[in-house]
Amino acid sequence: MRITPGMLKDNLLYNLYRTLADMEKSQQMLSNGKALTKPSDDPVKLLRAMKYRSDINQGEQYQRNIDDGLNWLHTTDAALNELTNLLQRVKELTVYGANGALPQESLNSIAEEIKQIKEQVGVIANTQFAGKYIFGGTEVEKQPWNGSTWQGNSNGIYFEIGSNIKVQVNTQGSPLFINVINTLDQIINHLISGNVSALSSDIGSLDNNLNSVLAVRADVGARTNRLELMQNRLLAQLETEKELLSKTEDADIAATIIDLKNQENVYRSALAVGARILPPTLVDFLR
């Protein structure tokens, strides 16, 4: 095959452009730290990176759901802890009032304190987290206890914390708070009417209320533990996926710098060789 000056020039330019393209890719990898800059770089790796990134985004959403769920449950437990303390105080007062030696004036004073405790129980029933009422079921926008009736429902609120894994984060306020308020009303009425003998059965009702609160708190604690276990598992999973994503799409900076230096040397060598092998032109003879 006859080699023409045009063929030599075309081959030289092709190799120069290819080397320049390699240099441009290396420079881009160094500037953004990514080995995959476009789909044609490595379609298989790109698809793998997209899958890792999708899994990471989903995992981070699960983590946000878990964080919100834990905060919701912690708020619930704090409210129930306060309710427990109030009921224990009511029990102390009721036991004191049931001894039969107190004048009516003292019984009225005890009743007045329990009235104040009842008001605080209503405040606890209307506890909010992130602007939502936590004891009213799915009726999160209105107070479940309006001072006389319960306005919430018994529906559960569930957060997705994994693929096809949901955990209920809310706790039913009814019948828990209704029973407590009814017990307090009975105690107040018995104190005001001087029916001291009825206070003994009221103490039994208070014990039942306390046991109910403890049972609910145990359930809240179990759900909290489950979320914390899932949180730790997700953190480990996300760390692994981020490492895999980094290995898939991140550039090896040290190797890329070496590649760029080699490409620059090849480019300079090609220019020098090209200047020698291209045949002289008429202009060269006229110089």
Number of C-alpha atoms within 10 A of each C-alpha: 3 5 7 11 14 11 12 15 14 12 13 19 15 12 15 19 13 14 21 16 13 16 20 14 18 24 16 15 20 19 10 12 17 17 24 21 16 9 11 9 12 14 12 10 16 20 12 16 21 13 14 21 16 12 16 20 13 16 20 16 15 21 22 16 20 25 16 16 24 21 16 20 24 16 16 25 21 14 20 20 15 15 22 19 12 18 23 15 15 22 22 12 18 25 15 15 25 20 12 13 10 13 10 14 12 14 24 19 13 20 24 15 14 24 16 11 19 23 13 15 23 21 16 20 27 21 20 20 15 9 9 17 21 31 27 29 20 18 17 19 13 14 22 24 22 14 11 9 9 17 14 23 16 16 13 14 15 14 17 17 24 18 9 6 10 12 19 14 22 23 23 18 21 20 12 17 22 17 16 23 19 13 20 24 16 16 31 23 14 19 27 19 12 20 14 19 14 14 23 16 11 20 20 13 20 22 15 15 20 21 13 18 21 15 12 19 21 13 14 22 15 12 18 22 13 14 22 16 11 17 21 12 11 20 14 11 15 20 12 14 19 16 13 16 20 15 13 17 19 18 18 14 16 9 11 19 15 12 16 19 14 14 20 16 13 16 19 14 13 17 15 11 12 17 12 10 12 15 14 11 9 8 7 8 7 6 5
